[in-house]
Amino acid sequence: IGREIPRNLFPDNAYGSDYGGTPQAITTLTYEKFKEYHRRWYHPSNGLIFLYGDIPISRHLEFLNSEYLKNFDRAVIDATIAYQEIWEKPRRYVTTYPIGPSDDPRSKAAVIAVFRAGENSDPIHTLALQILSHYLLSNAASPLRKALVDSHLGEELTDSGYYSHQRDCYFEVGLKGTEGARADKILNLIRETCGRIADEGLDEAKVESAFHRLEMASREIKSMYPLRLMDHAFESWSSTGDPLTWFPVSRYIDKLRRSYQSNPEYFPDLLRELIIDNPHQLLLSLLPDSKYIAKIEKAEISQMEKVKRLFSEEDLECIDREAAELELLQSTPNSPAALATLPHLSISDVSGDPTELKVSNEEVLDRPFLVTDMFSNGLSYIAISFDLRGLDDASIPYLSLFPDVLAGMGAGKYDYAAMAEREAACSGGIEPDILISGTVEDPRYIRPTLTVFYRALDRKLPDMLEILRERLMLCDLTDRTRLKDLILQERMARKSRLVQAGNSYAVSYASRGFSGNCSLNERLRGIGGIRFFDRLVSRFDRDYSRTFEKLAEIRSLLQNRRRVTVSVLGAPDSIETIRRWTDGLLAEMGDQPIPEMIDSSSPVSGRMEGIAVPAEIAFVAHSQPAVAFSDPAAPALFLLSKNISYGYLWEEVRVKGGAYGCGASYNTAQGTFSLSSYRDPNIIGTLRAYGGIFDYIEDKMDLSPAGLEQAIIGTVKYLDRPIRPEQAVDLALHRHLSGRSPERIREFRHRLFNLKGDDIRKASAEILRPGRKDSSVCVITSRERLESANRGRDEKFKIADL
């Protein structure tokens, strides 16, 4: 969908081209074209430089000039993106996407209506379209979202909304899990719903909720905040020439609000312009094709054979020689002299002590109440955790559904739509999640938790807390139709995530036999979770009573105060408001002991498994058990996971093997060490590279004092990332639950800083290499690729379809 929308909505300018290229086009690329493209566009005269932080700007600019810019002459580069002519009438486009050879194609189509939405040069107009998008789609009560979901023309909305990240903007909305034959019905429903809203006028309370959403977004200091500022600068800089266009956003919001208040037809007129009277609109249908991958692979083979026939024997021998030279070049480390030309830090430039969160460990009715001291810019945050030990094994899978139920059903006297409306008016929305994690001492310690995260502007905090109490204490499970919709939506979302994060799914599946926590994680968040939702959908009516019973059992666990831990962040008055609310909430609850959950699982390893899905590429994972966070070897494993991700694995799997991404991960929460690749065309080559890691670490890794110093500095940056309020309240909670105290964190860092080369070799020789015998492998890709990988191998993949 992401590729086909710009390709067909903007066919006459650069936005219609896939900026990452397509595999099918690679065979047409010559070395001369490659060099010319780089020479023409990759020049500082075509660049924009953004600096952020409490830094000496003039010194940085001097450095950029002396080390980079002065080496180039100014070039005249016309990077203007051509104007896309507005169409005279709407267009349609039908294409296909891959499903498995044996998959049922019914209800697997997607239909998306896309509307060109002007340019992003006018902040007021852009914000107005954001308001309109929030009004139509942002929550379960939003009128266009609700109309599409309630129509049951599809299982779930596609990624929908207004997109202003480029000069030529667009609005898209559609359904997946549908039939191609329903395209006209879906389009008519969109147009009729928007037409009715425009004619009847917008609901003032819902408009105010949309403004509230914009205000929160403009004030909240979120993760990767500098990159968000950079994106704002580039969005306007690259099109209007002014990087500061978007920075006074609060002023624009106030001006937009005045325009709306003085003109009741402001948003209805905008909606008609966007949807009803817009000739530049596209109806895109994606239909399932079980032969898609086979046809693509056949075409690629045919193309390669055609190209090969153009070469003589001498040409082919020359290509072989050049390929060997390239591999030698890729395998040869940079010389010390070359590396010395790069700027680098020394260990003295990095603090030996961690930046600690200022957390006060308080109590309310004998339950932990964690208060984090951090500037929050007028917002209040709460994360409340529930210890879920005591569930029987048959109820465990339903934990994967419960967050959707808690966030998406009604509560008390309000149905799901009314709850969504109230929530939108006073908060950033409820965010529940299930966490499976051990402790710093024992990653096998089982304590699944439900964490519920909420945030609100300070003035809206009391309203948000009342809704949170209703969600926790009065969650309504009786709306059968809504429950089925939530299950369908979550199943679709999980299957979509499989393609986006296949490496994580492969790691989870490979690790599932190592411990009870690994097994729980896979059952709830991995391939097992997808299969569970498939069963929920196929057996919904037959198993409804059982599903209701299991959800009610989980809900009952939330009524026990001993299960509760609360983490908060905000202004002092807000903290006091939350403290009083917590006291009242806990007083409503019972007070029963919590049973332990014992990890009685027997480790299962040595698996070679393939999960067959409709994919043109592979995700290749290798995982093995590892030690706890408190183990003396943990810092060495952490360093290795970061170093080989951007060293050995990058060279062997990314550069030589052609995978789009790769990495190693040391998961202290579950006690695993894993290797994975992302969008990988070379399954066997990647597994071979995985097998060479131990020799690389013990014999070839640069563990000289200088090399180890750079490895330590490169690792420390993952400990020193800025912590924003949203992350801080969550981090304080999870550190408390896992036992990751400031003393533990300081000890880990000091051990990392004092690592020696022998410590690294010892971790490999005594933990990673022996652990290989207990490892497992999972590859997620097409059945054809798995069967091809099995040919000629003694150790074959056991293949299962998803």
C-alpha positions, 0 to 999 in steps of 0.5 A, spaced: 500 500 500 505 504 501 508 503 495 502 503 490 499 510 493 504 515 491 506 511 485 499 512 482 497 518 486 503 522 483 505 519 477 508 525 474 513 527 479 518 524 484 513 522 489 511 517 485 518 513 485 520 508 490 526 512 494 528 505 496 528 502 489 525 496 487 529 489 487 526 488 479 530 494 477 537 492 480 538 488 473 537 494 469 542 498 473 549 499 470 555 501 474 556 508 470 549 510 472 550 508 479 556 513 479 553 518 475 547 518 480 551 519 486 555 524 483 549 528 481 545 528 487 550 526 493 553 533 494 553 538 500 550 543 495 544 539 495 544 538 502 541 541 509 544 541 515 541 540 522 544 541 529 540 540 535 543 540 543 546 544 548 552 545 544 557 550 541 554 551 534 560 556 532 565 550 533 561 545 530 560 549 524 567 551 523 568 543 524 563 542 518 567 547 514 574 545 515 573 537 515 567 537 510 564 543 506 571 546 504 573 540 500 567 542 495 566 547 490 559 550 490 554 546 485 548 548 481 543 542 483 536 543 481 532 538 486 525 542 485 520 536 485 515 537 479 508 539 479 503 534 479 497 536 475 491 536 478 486 530 475 480 532 471 476 526 474 478 520 479 482 514 477 482 507 479 488 502 480 487 494 481 494 490 483 495 484 487 500 482 493 502 475 495 499 470 499 501 463 501 500 458 495 495 454 500 491 460 503 484 462 502 483 468 498 477 470 501 476 476 505 484 478 504 483 484 499 484 491 501 481 497 498 483 504 499 480 511 497 486 516 497 485 524 496 490 529 494 490 534 499 494 540 497 501 542 499 504 543 506 506 550 505 501 553 509 501 551 516 494 553 518 491 549 512 495 543 514 493 544 521 486 544 519 486 538 515 490 534 521 484 537 525 479 534 520 483 527 520 483 526 527 475 528 527 474 523 522 478 517 524 482 518 531 478 514 535 473 508 536 467 514 536 470 518 530 464 518 525 468 515 519 472 510 522 465 508 526 461 508 519 467 503 516 468 498 522 460 498 523 459 496 516 463 490 516 465 491 509 472 489 512 475 487 518 480 493 520 482 500 517 488 500 513 493 505 515 489 511 514 489 519 515 492 525 513 499 525 511 503 532 510 511 529 510 512 531 503 510 538 499 504 534 496 500 532 501 494 526 501 489 523 505 487 516 505 482 511 508 480 504 507 479 497 509 483 491 509 480 484 510 475 485 505 473 483 497 475 487 491 468 487 489 466 491 495 470 497 492 464 501 490 461 500 496 467 502 501 468 508 496 460 510 497 460 509 504 466 514 505 463 519 500 456 519 504 459 519 511 463 525 509 457 528 505 452 527 511 458 530 516 459 536 511 451 538 511 449 537 518 455 540 521 461 538 525 460 536 532 463 541 537 465 537 542 469 532 537 472 538 534 474 540 541 477 533 542 481 534 535 484 541 538 486 538 544 489 532 541 493 537 537 495 541 543 498 535 546 502 533 540 505 540 540 507 540 548 509 533 549 516 531 549 516 524 546 521 519 544 526 522 539 524 529 540 530 532 536 528 528 530 521 530 530 524 537 530 528 535 525 523 533 521 519 539 522 525 543 519 526 539 513 518 538 511 518 546 510 525 547 509 525 543 503 519 545 500 518 553 502 525 554 504 524 556 511 526 551 516 522 555 522 515 555 519 513 549 523 516 551 530 511 556 532 505 551 532 501 553 538 500 560 535 498 557 529 493 552 533 490 559 536 489 562 529 486 556 526 481 556 532 479 563 531 478 562 524 473 556 526 469 559 531 468 565 527 466 561 521 461 555 522 462 552 515 470 552 516 471 545 516 464 543 512 467 547 506 474 543 507 471 536 508 467 538 501 474 540 498 478 534 500 473 528 499 466 530 495 469 535 490 476 533 489 477 530 482 484 528 484 482 522 488 484 514 487 481 508 488 486 503 490 484 495 490 489 490 492 487 483 491 490 477 493 494 472 489 497 465 491 502 465 485 505 472 486 511 470 488 512 464 483 511 469 478 516 474 480 521 469 481 520 466 475 520 473 471 527 475 475 530 468 473 528 470 466 531 477 466 537 474 469 538 469 464 536 474 458 542 479 461 547 473 462 546 472 454 549 478 453 555 477 456 561 473 452 565 467 456 570 472 457 565 477 460 563 472 465 570 470 467 571 478 468 565 478 472 567 472 476 574 476 478 571 482 479 566 479 484 572 475 488 576 482 488 569 485 491 569 480 496 576 481 498 575 488 499 569 487 503 573 482 507 579 487 508 579 491 514 580 498 514 588 500 515 589 503 522 592 509 518 585 510 514 581 509 521 586 514 524 583 520 519 576 519 523 574 523 529 573 519 535 571 520 542 576 517 548 573 514 554 575 520 558 570 524 554 564 519 557 562 519 564 563 513 568 557 514 572 550 513 569 545 519 569 540 517 574 532 518 574 530 522 580 525 517 583 522 517 590 519 510 592 513 512 596 507 508 598 500 508 598 496 503 602 502 499 602 503 499 595 509 502 591 508 509 588 513 511 584 514 519 583 519 521 578 522 528 578 522 531 571 520 537 567 513 535 563 511 541 560 504 541 563 502 534 562 501 528 567 503 521 566 501 515 570 503 507 569 499 502 573 502 495 573 498 489 575 501 482 577 498 477 573 501 471 577 495 466 578 492 465 572 491 457 570 495 455 563 488 455 559 487 462 561 494 465 559 493 466 551 487 470 553 492 475 556 494 477 549 486 479 547 485 483 554 489 489 552 484 490 546 478 489 551 480 494 556 482 499 551 476 498 546 470 496 550 465 500 554 465 501 561 460 502 567 454 506 564 458 508 557 458 504 551 465 503 547 464 509 543 462 514 549 468 511 552 472 513 546 469 520 546 470 522 553 477 519 553 479 523 546 477 529 550 481 529 556 487 524 554 492 521 550 488 515 550 489 508 554 495 504 552 495 497 555 500 492 554 502 485 557 510 485 559 513 478 560 520 479 564 524 476 569 528 479 574 536 482 574 538 476 578 533 470 574 530 471 567 526 465 569 522 468 574 515 468 572 511 474 573 507 477 567 504 484 568 499 488 565 501 495 564 496 501 563 499 507 561 495 514 560 497 521 559 493 528 560 494 535 560 494 538 567 488 541 567 484 535 564 487 530 569 481 529 574 477 527 568 482 522 565 483 519 572 475 518 573 475 514 566 481 510 568 478 508 574 472 506 570 476 502 565 479 498 571 474 497 575 468 497 571 470 494 564 464 491 560 465 485 557 458 484 554 458 487 547 459 481 543 459 485 536 464 489 539 468 484 542 468 480 535 470 487 531 476 487 536 478 480 535 478 481 527 482 488 528 487 485 532 488 479 528 489 483 522 494 488 526 498 482 528 499 479 521 501 486 518 506 487 523 509 480 521 512 483 515 514 489 518 518 486 524 519 479 522 526 478 525 523 479 532 517 474 530 523 469 528 527 470 534 521 469 539 519 463 535 526 460 536 527 462 543 520 459 546 523 453 548 528 456 553 524 458 559 517 459 561 518 466 560 520 465 553 514 460 552 509 466 555 512 471 550 511 467 544 504 465 546 502 472 547 506 476 542 509 472 537 507 466 532 503 463 537 499 469 538 497 470 531 495 463 531 491 464 537 487 470 534 486 465 528 482 460 532 478 466 536 476 468 529 474 461 526 471 459 533 468 465 535 461 463 536 462 456 538 467 459 543 464 465 546 462 463 552 469 460 554 472 467 551 467 471 556 469 467 562 477 467 561 476 475 560 472 475 566 477 471 570 483 476 568 478 482 569 477 479 576 485 480 578 485 487 577 480 488 583 486 486 588 490 491 591 496 487 592 497 486 585 498 494 583 504 498 582 503 505 580 509 510 577 507 517 576 510 523 573 508 531 573 507 537 577 507 537 584 499 538 584 498 533 579 502 528 583 498 530 589 491 529 585 494 522 583 496 520 590 489 521 592 486 518 586 490 512 587 488 511 595 481 511 593 482 506 587 486 501 592 480 502 597 475 499 592 479 493 591 480 487 595 486 484 598 488 477 597 495 474 597 498 472 590 500 465 588 507 464 585 508 461 578 513 456 578 517 455 571 516 448 571 518 448 563 524 443 561 528 447 556 527 445 549 533 447 544 536 444 537 530 446 533 531 448 525 524 451 524 521 454 518 515 458 518 512 459 511 509 466 509 507 469 503 514 473 503 519 475 497 525 475 502 526 472 509 527 473 516 533 469 519 534 468 527 538 464 531 537 464 539 541 461 545 540 462 552 544 467 556 546 469 563 542 474 567 543 482 568 547 481 574 552 476 572 559 478 571 559 477 564 553 481 562 557 487 560 561 483 555 555 480 552 552 487 552 558 490 548 558 484 543 551 484 541 552 492 539 559 491 536 558 485 532 551 488 530 555 494 526 561 490 525 561 483 523 554 482 522 554 488 518 559 486 513 557 479 513 550 479 512 548 486 510 554 488 505 556 481 503 549 477 503 545 483 501 540 483 507 536 490 508 538 489 516 541 485 521 543 485 528 545 481 535 541 482 541 542 480 548 535 480 552 537 480 559 529 480 561 528 473 558 536 471 558 537 470 551 542 472 546 540 472 539 542 474 532 537 476 526 536 478 519 531 483 516 529 482 509 534 477 507 535 474 500 541 469 503 538 464 508 544 459 508 549 464 507 546 468 513 546 462 517 554 460 515 555 467 517 552 466 524 556 460 525 563 464 524 561 469 530 565 465 535 572 465 531 571 472 529 570 474 536 576 470 539 581 471 533 579 477 529 575 482 533 580 488 535 581 487 542 587 492 542 586 497 548 584 502 542 579 498 539 576 496 546 576 503 548 572 505 541 567 498 542 566 501 549 564 508 547 560 505 542 556 501 547 555 506 552 551 510 547 545 505 548 545 506 556 546 514 555 540 515 550 535 521 553 530 519 557 523 523 555 517 523 560 513 518 557 519 513 557 521 515 564 515 513 568 515 507 564 522 506 565 521 507 573 516 502 573 519 496 570 526 498 573 522 497 580 519 490 578 525 487 575 530 489 581 534 494 576 536 499 582 541 505 581 546 501 584 545 495 579 545 500 574 552 503 576 555 496 577 553 494 570 556 501 567 563 500 571 564 493 569 563 495 562 568 501 562 573 496 565 572 490 560 579 487 558 580 483 551 580 477 555 573 478 558 570 479 551 574 472 549 572 469 555 564 471 554 565 468 547 569 461 549 565 460 556 558 462 554 556 463 547 560 458 544 558 452 549 551 455 548 550 454 541 549 446 542 542 449 546 541 454 540 535 454 535 534 457 529 527 460 525 527 462 518 520 466 516 519 466 509 516 463 503 515 455 503 519 455 496 525 459 499 525 454 505 524 448 501 530 451 496 534 452 502 533 444 505 536 442 498 542 438 499 542 440 507 543 434 512 540 439 517 533 441 514 528 446 516 522 443 519 516 447 515 510 449 518 505 454 514 502 460 518 
